[in-house]
Amino acid sequence: MSPTTIPRVTVAVHAFAALMVSTLLLYLVNNYLVYWQDMPGPYALLEHYGWFDPDEAGQLDEAQISLAWKQILAYSLFYLVALLHVWQQRDLPLRDLARRLQSLSAYVVRGAFWAVMLIGFADMIISMLRIEGFLGGLVGDELLKQLGRPSFRGEYVHYPLLLLGYVMALFLRNVSFAWLSLLVVLAEFAIVITRFVFSYEQAYMGDLVRFWYAALFLFASAYTLVHEGHVRVDVFYANFSRVKKAWSNIFGSLFLGIPLCWVILMQGMGGRGNSINSPFLSFEISQSAYGMYVKYLMAGFLVVFAVSMMIQFLSYLALNIARLIDPRPEDETELEGVHHPVEIGDAPHAVLPNDSER
């Protein structure tokens, strides 16, 4: 690529990344407004005017039509702000854009990590005290009854801890996934000891292991990607030149990785009864008596996976385009798959070098 085309490519990548991140955020917000707050949303408005199925036209009343137009206006303003931000940041080097996207992906996973840690301990303690008959004496009979309702425990225990996890993620950045692995091992070890030594086992113990293990598996995917830790079929890739490797990563991110994340979100959240929305709307729990009430949250792990991976694929896309238009000696080392410690904090400088350090 000639030097005169570099700014255009940079602006195009900035605009594409902003479009994807903005659409991702608005999709999640709209999903909440439509299925949790019973707002009509843009799709219902299009159906009302018969764009998709003439038989479904005229389903909204005047108040709903007005609310739907307000939603569309708010979403349009959000896109406008995103485009203005892109224009203001048009001179930002692509490597710095990749670093910012990677930090955003890191924050999504880091907050989810702290949330599952807090929720796991809190729900396990509540379930254990409830089973052993101690909870009523601590909180009273009325609150004991309420904590037995999945919706109450979700709204007043899980959701506040979820928000607290993302607040903690703003300040605590250097926590290794090894801690979550250790907790899974300790939880499983506790099951073995209590079962075979004390002949004691309860449903919440197995629920806790599954809860943390699912989080470990899905949350670590984005970081394994950026640290070249995923298993590759290197029959062709290993022998590619630097340019071919960059093009391969660009193609994979643009046509395989990002679309896959959208498929997960749209199939899981495309309707009230879909696989992600349905458990959340009903606060679905396991059928085991007196187990943990976190099964519905495990459906949300797919959202964290898809969101963090999509943002990381955008970071990967920006980084590999930068390798094409502005190659550097360290690119050769990174493309060989040198592994760095996988942390939940912001990525080390070795992964995405700062353009100011050239």
Beta strands, then each sheet from edge to edge (+ up, - down):
end
